[in-house]
């Protein structure tokens, strides 16, 4: 610790020697021995007497010197404030600083956080009345920086010693309206008719301790409103990179999804009457996944004696590779419909199925087609208006019985309920899809959301101490 080379005066009340450190704008000097407030502009005559003051616990002492933002400062005064509101109490300690080259400033300790404050000589002001009349948190913009209302505090002086550029009195109160930006804080302070605007910024506790030769600084508690986001040195780079990578993945996925490959074999048509069937497929050696499409005919010849809609069949699809094992990645429960509507559904999507799977090796594959369900459509028939429940049930039973008999007749005559209809099989290779690119894109999206969430959560902690409520 280094001390300034001062001149000294004797306290005109108790005779104690006092170091004079603060330059020509000092108005009062409060004796740390007897609590007398001396007029530095009038031969140090006694202005007031403060007794019973308890010195606050601060590592900074009058006479200490240190460097802040490249300027040498000396601690010339210490003053403590206390605020009580709704049963809660806040305490902070201000230290008046003096620099022969940069003038006067303040070094504040609040919950262990050191804050550096200087007068802000810009045309900006926010009053208590303006805050009370506002429907939303008031804002002020100065030098291109936007500030939002944070709190209004009224501090009462409980201790003062040393030199000051104003005349503090124990018990005096000062009201300050505080606004906050991402980096700095502005305080609009009014004492009587005098207005002052101050600009504050947070200092690094360990760094300021070294600058003033303090071995043990108080441990900062909680998150200070001026505390910068510490998500990591590469947090912004990681977020921006993830955004770019996510966009690239989604664009490439859409491009690859558009490449359906080329047909590598002649279409194979399997008549519905020949089901079940075991269809051989030859897969050439080509990079990328293979796609097999199955299209069932949307209609069959109607039954001759019934006005009901045509028959339908649901065909199960199973694909095995040249070794006889089910193809890894190809669905074994695929199905396609042939015939008319399937259980009341339209014939379009229900008559088309696709198998997409990685081509592990080329060779002869087998596609097994087995009828798993069949029946007529529209079996419920139609009902006459005004029919009773019993009449409707009887009519439905009669219609179902008639259709069942006709189906049995068709099956017993031909082995299949279909007189026409087929499934057309096509094989495509050299295709690509964007499935994994989509998944990777969502991973990068999660990284982006995570970094944004961390910042939002940190900002919520910064603003937690704001006294603004929706009722204000």
N, C-alpha and C positions, 0 to 999 in steps of 0.2 A: 504494500500500500504506500502511495506517495501523497504528500500533502503539499498544498500551495504555499508559496512563500508570502505570508501575509504581513500587513501592518496590524497593529493592535491598538485598542482603546480600552479604557477601564469603564466598567458598568457604573453609571452614575447613581445606582441604587445600592449595590452591594460591593462595588470596588473590584470585582473579578475582571481579569484580563480577557478581552474578546477579540478574536481574529476578525479583521475586516477583509472580506474576500470578494464582495459582490459588485464592485464598480460604482459608477456615479448615479445610477438610477435606483439604487436601494433606498426605500422610504423608511423602513423600520428595521430594528435589530432587537430580537427577543432574547434576553439573557437566559442561557440554559441552567444557570445556577439559582437565580432568584425568581425567574418568571417575569421580570419587568420588560415591558415593551418600550423601547427607546426610540426617539425620533432621530433618525440618521441625518435628517436635513436641518436639525436645530440643536447641534451640540449634544446629541444623545440624551436629551432630557426625557424623563419618565412620562410616558403617555398612559400606560395602564399596568396593572399588576395581575398576573395570572398565577394562582397558587394551586397546589395539589394536582398538578398535571402529571399524568403517568406517561413516561416515555414509551412509545410503541416499539415493538420488536422489529427492527429493520437492520439489514447488514450494511446499509449506507450510513456514513457518519459525516458530519460537517467537516469540510476540509479535504475530503477524498477527491482525487482527480482521476479522470479516465477519458478515453476517446470514444465518441459516438458519431457514427457517420462521417468519420474523417476529421472531426473537430474536437479539440481538447476542452473539456468541461470540468468545473469544480462544483461540488455540492456545497451550497451556501445556506440552505434552510430545509427544515423538515416540518411537515404539517400533516395531521391525521384527520380524516373525515369518517363519519359514521352516518348510516342511513337506516331507518327502521320503518318497515311497511308491512302491515298485516301480520305482525308477529315474527317477521323475518328481519335479520340484521345483516347489513353489508358494511365492511370496513376496508378502506384503502389508504395508502400513505403516499403523499406527494413530496418529492424532493425538488426544491428550487435549484436550478443549475445556472452557472454563469460561464460564458466563454468570452475571452477578450476579443475574439474575431467574429463570433456568431451570436453574441448577445445572450438573452435569457431563454431558458427552456425548463421543462419539467420531466422528471423521471418518476414514474408511478409504479408502485408494487400493489397488485391486486390478485389475491389468491396465488401469490408466488410468480405471477406473470409480470415481467418488466415492460412498461409501455413508455415510449418517448413522445413527448408532446411539445409543440411549438405554436405560437400565435399564427393564425392563418389570415393573411391580409387579402381576402378576395370578397367581392360583393355577394355574400350569401348569408341568409338568415332563416331560421325557423323558430317560431315562438310556441309557447305552451298553448296559447289560444288557438293557433293554427292546427295543432295536433288534436285538440279537443273538438274542433269543428269538423274534422275530416271524417269521411265515411270509409276510407281505406287508408293504409299506411302512407303518409305524405312522403314525397320524394323531392330531392333537390339535385340539380346537375351543375357541377363546377369543373371547369377545365376539361370537359369531355368525359368526366367520371360521374357515374350515377350513384346517388346515395339514397337509401331507404330508411325510414324512421325505425329506430331500435328501442329507445326507452327515454323516459324523463325521470331524472333522479334529483333529490334534494338532500345534499350532504351538510352535516353540522360539524363544525370544527371542535375537536376535543383536545388537541395538542398542537403547539407551535413553538419552534425555537429556531434561532438563526436569523438570516437576513432575507427580506422580501421586498419585491417591487410594489407592494401594496400593503395595507395595514390590516392584517387579519385579527379577529377577536375570537376568543374561545366562546363558543355558543352561537356565533354567526352561522347563517345558512346560505348556501348557494344552490340555485336551481339550474340544471343543465339538460338541454334537449340533445340527444345523441342520434346521429344518423350513421349508417354503415354501408360501405361498399365491399367489394371483394378483397381489397388490400388495406384500406385506411378507414379512419373514423373521424367524423367532424363533431365537435361539441359546441353548442350555442349556449353560452353561459350569461346569466344576467344577475347582477347584484345591485339592487336599488335601480338607478337609472343607467348604470354602466353596462354596456354589452361587449362581450368578447367572443371571438370565434377561434377555436383551437383545432389543430389537426394532429391526430395520434396514429402511431404505428407500433406494432409489436416488435420487441427485440428478442434475440436469442438469449435465454437465461445464462447458459454457460459462457457465451461470448462476452456478455456485459460483465459477468463476474470476473473474468480474466482481465478485462479492460480496466476495472477499478481495483484490481488486486485482492478480490474477495475469494477466500478459499472455499467456502461453502455457501452457495446461494440457496434460498428456499426452493423446495420442489414445487413446480407449477401444478396446480390442482385443476382438474376438469379441462374443458375446451373453452378457450377465450374467444370472444366474438371476432377478434382480429387474427386469430390463428389461421395460418395458410393451410390449404389442403395438402396432406402428406400421403397421397396414395401411391407414391413411388416416383422415382425420377423418370421412369419410362411410361408412366400411366397414360399420358396424353398420346404418346407415340403408339402404345398398345391399342388404345381405343380407335384412333384414326386408321391404323393398319388393319384392325379387325373389320372396320366399316368397309374399307376398300376390298379386302379379301372376301367379305360376305357378298358384296355386289358382284364381284368377279365370279364367284361360285354360282350364284343364281343365273347370271347371264350365260355362262358356259353350260349350265344344266339345261337351260331352255334350248340352247343351240344343239346339244347332243340329243335332247329328247326329240328334236325334229328329224334326226337321221334314223329312218326306219329300216335301213339296210336294203338289200336286193334279194329278189326271189331266186333261190338256188336250185329249185326242182320244179317239175311240172305239177300243177294242181292234181290232187287225188280226190276223186269223188267216191264216197261210200254210200251205196243205196241204203235207205232206211230199212228196207225189207231184209237186208243181209245182216242186220245187227243181232247179236253182238259180233264185233269184228276185231281182228288183230292186224293192224296196218303197219307194214315196214316203212321206215323213213331213213334216207341216207343223208347224213350231215357231213358236208365237206369240211376240210381243215381250213378254217378262217378265224381271224382274231375277233374278239368281241362276243357278246351274247347272241343267242339264237332265239328267234320268235316263231312260234307255230300258231297259226290262226285256224279256227274251226267255225264254219258258218253252216247252220242248219237251214233248210228251205223253210220259208215262212208259211207254207200251206201244203196240204195233201189233198187227194181226191176226197170229196165229201162222201159220207155214208149215203147209200141210195135211198134208204127208206125212212130216214129221220131228218127233220129240218134243223137239227142241232148243228153247232159249229164243228169243224174237223177235229180229228184226233191229234194228240200231242204226246211226245215222249221226252223224258229227261235222260240224257246220256252222260254217264260218268266217264271221265277221261283219266287215264294213268299212263305215264311215260317211263320207259325203262331204257337204260343205255346198252351198249353192245355187250356188257357183261351180265345183263339181266337184272341189274340193280336199279331201283328207282333213281331217277336223275335228281342229283342234289340241286336244290333251288327251284325245281319245277314243281308246281302244286300237283299233288296226287288226287286231290278232290275236285278238280276242275269239272265243269259240266257245260253241256250245250243242249238246247232244245231243238227238236225237229217237229214239224207239224204246225198246228194252229196255236192259238193263245195258250199260254201255260198258266193254269190256275188263275184265270182272269187277268193276266198281265198281257201287255201288248207284245206283238211278235218281233219287234225290232231288236232291242238289247238282249232279250232272252235267247235269241237265235245266234249269238256270237260269243265266242270264248277265245282267250289267248293264253298261251304258255310262253313265258320268257324265262330263260335260264342260261347260265354260263356254259359255254361249250368247252368242257374239259378235254375232250378228244373227239376226233372224227370217227365215223363208222356207221354201222347199221343200228338204228334205234327202233323200238317198237312202241306203237301207240295203241293202247287197248281202249275200245269203245264198248261200254256195257249199258244197256237200258236199265236204269234204276227206278224209274217211275213212269207210268203212262196213264192216259185217260182221255175222256172227252172234255171239251170246254162248254161252259154255259149249261152244266148239268142241272142247274136249279130251275131252268125253264122260265117261263113267264107266267104271271098270275092275272086272272081277270079282276078288274076293279070290283070291289064289294064282296069278294069271296071271303068266306069264313076261314078261321084258322084251320079247322079240320079239312076243309076243301083244299086249301093250299098244301097242307102236308100230304094229303092223298094224291094230289096232282104231281107233287115232286117225286113221290115214291114210284108212281106209274112211269114217269119219264126216266128216272134212273134205271128202273128195271128194263125198260125198252132198250136203252142205250147199252146196258150190260149184255143183254141177249145178242144185240147186233155185233158187239165187239167179240163175243165168244164165237159167233158164226164166222167172223172175218179171220180170227186166229185159227180156228179149226180148219178153215179152208186153205190158208196160205202160210201159216206159221208166223205171220206178222200182221198187225192191225193196219199196216200202211200199204196202199197200192202204189204210191209214189212217194217222193221226198228223199232227200239225201243230205249228207254232210260233206262239205268241201273243205279239204285240208291243204294249206299252203305253208311253205317253209321259207323263212327269211334268215339270212346271215349277214355278217359284216355290219351289223347295226350297233347302235350305242344307246344308252339311256343315262339320264342325269341323276339317278337315284342317290348315289353316294355324294355327288356334288351338292345336291339339295341338303343332304344331311350335314355335310361339312359347312355349308352356308349357315345352317341353323346353329352350328357350334360357334361360328364367328359372331352370329347375332347374340348368342348367350354371353359371349365375352364382352361385347359392346354394352349390353344391358347391365352386366355385372359392374363394369367400370362406372357407368352412369349412376347406378344405384349406390355405389360406394360414395360418390361425390354428393349425391342428394342426401344420403344419410349423414354425412359429415356436416353439410350446410344446415341440416335440421338441428344438429347439436350446437352449431354456432349461434343460431337464432333462438335457441331454447330460452335464453334469458330475456328475450324481448317482452316488454309489458303490454304490447298491443294485443287487444282482443277484439272479437267481432262486435262487442258491445260498445267499443270506444267510439 
